[in-house]
Structure formats: structure tokens, C-alpha cells
Amino acid sequence: MSTGPTIETWAQRELGNATILNRRIRDVHNWLTRPPAVRTLGKSRTLGAGTYGLLPCNPVGAADTYQSQAGIALVGGDGVVWGYQAPVAGHYRVAIGGTFTAATSSAASRDLSVYAAVNSAETGQSVADNAFTVWCPVAISAYTHMGTHVREIPLNAGDIVRFSARMDGADVTWADTSSSPAYGLSSFIELRYIGEKP
């Protein structure tokens, strides 16, 4: 896990060499210009009506995904990402964008909620119970909810962020590429280090 560059002080009349200059200037510059960040695309998953389900993603490697540098660990296995682990203590920007497709035409009162939590158990219910933010995507049709939510939060090194969702009244699919390839591309999670804690 990346811990960031150590900030060193110069000694009076100290002579620099390539190793010192790279460590004290290049490595620090690289950290500032490319801080730890990762973006992954949603992996299609159907959630039962009225139940809280974890939102999975595909690992980095597909189009529209990236990892700026080794650092933010992707928590999961077997080609599925279930969480994002902060490499260092600091402030992070958490972004989730998504398309959710209901199994049946929605009634006016149908509600879809998306949750994000830190260090919750790996279940949708636990994420909802411990959420630091709740987002309700906009219904853009009788079947589809869509939108993007961004939040800045402080995290400690090793903290894990997970996401879940729940829809009343119908099964709902996150990142439903069978309905439209664009729904997969528009469903993503991003975690980005933006600075030290004050």
C-alpha cells in the first residue's frame, strides 16, 4: 500500500545527487500531480425489491477506468470489486454515478436510495445502517433512475468504502448492460485523494 513520499529537509551546504533529487523533488512532485485515485465501472447486478444490496464494480482495465498510481486497494476477488481502501489518512472525494433499471414500470411513489459507508461489514444492509451519505437518483423514465453523487470525506489509512442500494416495489439492476451498453459505462465509482486532514 502506498504511503506517500516522506518530506525531507535539506541540510545546510548539503550536496545533492540523483537519488536525493529524485526522492525529494520528483517523487513529491509526482504525488502532488497524480495523487492516488481509482475509477471502476459498475458490474451488472440485480437487487431484490425492498432489500439492500452491495454495488459491485469491475476491476481496472476496461475502457473508462483508471488507477493513477499504485495505492488505493480494490477490495474483492474473482474479478469483482466490493470496496475501495484508502492508502493514507486524508481527505478523499467519493463519486458514484449510476443507472438503475427497475424490473417493472415504477409507480410515482417508488423510491431508490444509494448508500456509502466506511468500514461496514460486506453486506448491503450494513452499508445502509452505517452510511455517511445517502443519495436518491432521479427517475428519468418509468423504469430507469440515473444520476451522479459526489461527497468529500476524511479517511484513515486502511479505511474501506463500500456502496449499496435499495428500491421499493421492484427488483432493480445496477449497471444493466443488457438494457443498454451505455448503462454500464455510466455506472461507476471513483475514489480520489485530495489532501491531508487539516
C-alpha atoms as one frame of an Amber mdcrd trajectory, in Angstrom:
protein
   0.000   0.000   0.000   1.381   3.411  -0.959   2.056   5.727   1.976   3.084
   8.860   0.102   6.500  10.498  -0.093   8.423  11.419   3.037   9.031  15.170
   3.163  12.698  15.679   3.976  14.552  18.848   4.927  17.794  19.978   3.335
  20.907  20.295   5.478  22.975  23.459   5.096  25.514  23.129   2.247  24.247
  19.614   1.526  25.300  18.272  -1.866  22.542  16.696  -3.919  22.827  13.672
  -6.161  20.348  11.951  -8.481  18.944   9.728  -5.741  18.350  12.612  -3.339
  16.892  14.888  -6.012  14.545  12.179  -7.302  13.362  11.343  -3.802  12.900
  14.903  -2.608  11.673  16.567  -5.790  10.496  14.125  -8.453   8.658  11.725
  -6.121   6.944  14.538  -4.228   6.000  16.256  -7.499   4.541  13.003  -8.878
   2.466  12.538  -5.723   1.067  16.067  -5.976   0.281  15.905  -9.695  -1.064
  12.337  -9.669  -2.485  11.641  -6.199  -3.928   8.183  -5.516  -7.186   7.797
  -7.407  -9.185   4.972  -8.916 -12.319   4.743 -11.069 -14.070   1.469 -11.861
 -17.205   0.663 -13.862 -20.266  -0.994 -12.402 -20.635  -4.747 -12.712 -24.262
  -5.592 -13.509 -26.164  -6.963 -10.510 -29.887  -7.381  -9.787 -31.084  -6.410
  -6.310 -34.327  -7.761  -4.878 -37.228  -5.386  -4.255 -37.044  -3.730  -0.852
 -33.654  -5.251   0.038 -30.251  -3.614   0.482 -27.649  -4.966  -1.924 -23.939
  -4.217  -2.328 -22.962  -2.495  -5.573 -20.090  -4.305  -7.312 -17.671  -2.991
  -9.945 -15.302  -4.497 -12.469 -11.562  -4.167 -11.800  -9.427  -1.544 -13.519
  -8.571  -2.491 -17.085 -11.676  -1.755 -19.139 -12.283   1.485 -21.024 -13.249
   4.479 -18.872 -11.443   3.053 -15.819  -8.113   4.077 -14.360  -5.801   3.928
 -11.383  -3.476   6.931 -11.198  -0.776   5.034  -9.324  -0.468   2.008  -7.110
  -2.083   2.906  -3.831  -5.843   2.611  -3.474  -6.516  -1.076  -2.967  -9.537
  -2.646  -4.648 -11.216  -4.947  -2.137 -12.809  -8.069  -3.559 -11.922 -11.106
  -5.609 -12.812 -13.245  -8.619 -12.945 -10.179 -10.870 -15.386  -8.248  -8.652
 -14.621  -5.075  -6.669 -16.691  -4.681  -3.479 -14.826  -1.814  -1.808 -12.029
   0.762  -2.011  -9.273   1.057   0.594  -7.592   4.386   1.388  -3.775   4.192
   1.281  -3.103   7.183   3.562  -5.014   9.341   6.024  -6.513  12.392   4.374
  -9.491  13.916   2.630 -10.965  11.956  -0.268 -13.542  12.712  -2.928 -16.034
   9.881  -3.326 -18.117   9.869  -6.506 -20.758   7.414  -7.636 -22.646   7.668
 -10.887 -25.169   5.103 -11.876 -28.048   3.814 -13.861 -30.580   1.584 -12.114
 -33.190  -0.277 -14.158 -36.398  -1.443 -12.449 -37.952  -4.763 -13.434 -41.415
  -3.209 -13.746 -42.776   0.229 -14.566 -42.412   2.446 -11.499 -45.243   3.921
  -9.515 -44.967   7.613  -8.669 -44.032   6.788  -5.090 -41.263   4.282  -5.848
 -38.067   5.182  -4.036 -34.469   4.299  -4.894 -31.716   5.071  -2.380 -27.953
   4.615  -2.708 -25.696   4.469   0.372 -21.959   4.743   1.065 -20.293   3.664
   4.315 -16.805   3.372   5.783 -15.595   0.120   7.366 -19.019  -1.529   7.325
 -19.418  -5.286   7.068 -19.558  -6.539   3.493 -23.365  -6.569   3.252 -25.819
  -4.133   1.725 -27.722  -3.821   5.000 -24.582  -2.944   6.955 -23.630  -0.262
   4.426 -27.112   1.275   4.708 -27.075   1.119   8.516 -23.691   2.874   8.734
 -23.948   5.225   5.762 -22.139   8.573   5.785 -24.165   9.702   2.769 -27.466
   8.762   1.101 -28.329   9.654  -2.492 -31.600   9.298  -4.398 -31.046   9.135
  -8.182 -33.601  10.869 -10.399 -36.238   8.815 -12.214 -35.682   9.589 -15.907
 -38.317   7.124 -17.135 -40.890   4.681 -15.775 -38.124   2.077 -15.433 -34.840
   3.960 -15.044 -33.184   6.023 -12.304 -29.927   7.818 -13.074 -27.524  10.435
 -11.741 -24.228  11.204 -10.027 -23.397  11.991  -6.403 -20.112  13.433  -5.059
 -19.045  13.761  -1.430 -15.772  14.664   0.302 -14.906  12.724   3.451 -11.922
  12.211   5.780 -10.498   8.692   5.791  -7.758   6.991   7.771  -5.166   4.742
   6.171  -6.765   1.338   5.640 -10.386   2.563   5.743 -12.660   0.778   3.261
 -15.555   2.499   1.450 -18.472   0.349   0.218 -21.757   1.131  -1.560 -25.247
  -0.357  -1.555 -28.706   0.429  -2.953 -32.376  -0.345  -2.301 -35.528   0.125
  -4.384 -39.098  -0.194  -3.119 -41.612  -2.132  -5.148 -39.490  -3.847  -7.792
 -36.225  -5.638  -8.432 -33.629  -3.209  -9.741 -30.440  -3.834 -11.733 -27.315
  -1.705 -11.285 -25.295  -1.113 -14.485 -27.727  -3.102 -16.631 -25.788  -3.577
 -19.875 -28.478  -5.902 -21.243 -30.834  -2.906 -21.366 -28.202  -0.582 -22.817
 -24.395  -0.693 -23.107 -24.413   2.960 -22.046 -25.879   1.985 -18.666 -22.697
   0.071 -17.881 -20.457   2.953 -18.962 -22.435   5.480 -16.922 -22.303   3.369
 -13.752 -19.027   3.968 -11.929 -17.382   4.543  -8.563 -14.397   6.832  -8.058
 -12.221   7.460  -5.009  -9.600  10.230  -5.127  -7.160  11.550  -2.504  -7.426
  15.352  -2.412  -5.280  16.393   0.537  -4.164  15.984   4.115  -6.523  16.278
   7.033  -6.375  19.820   8.489
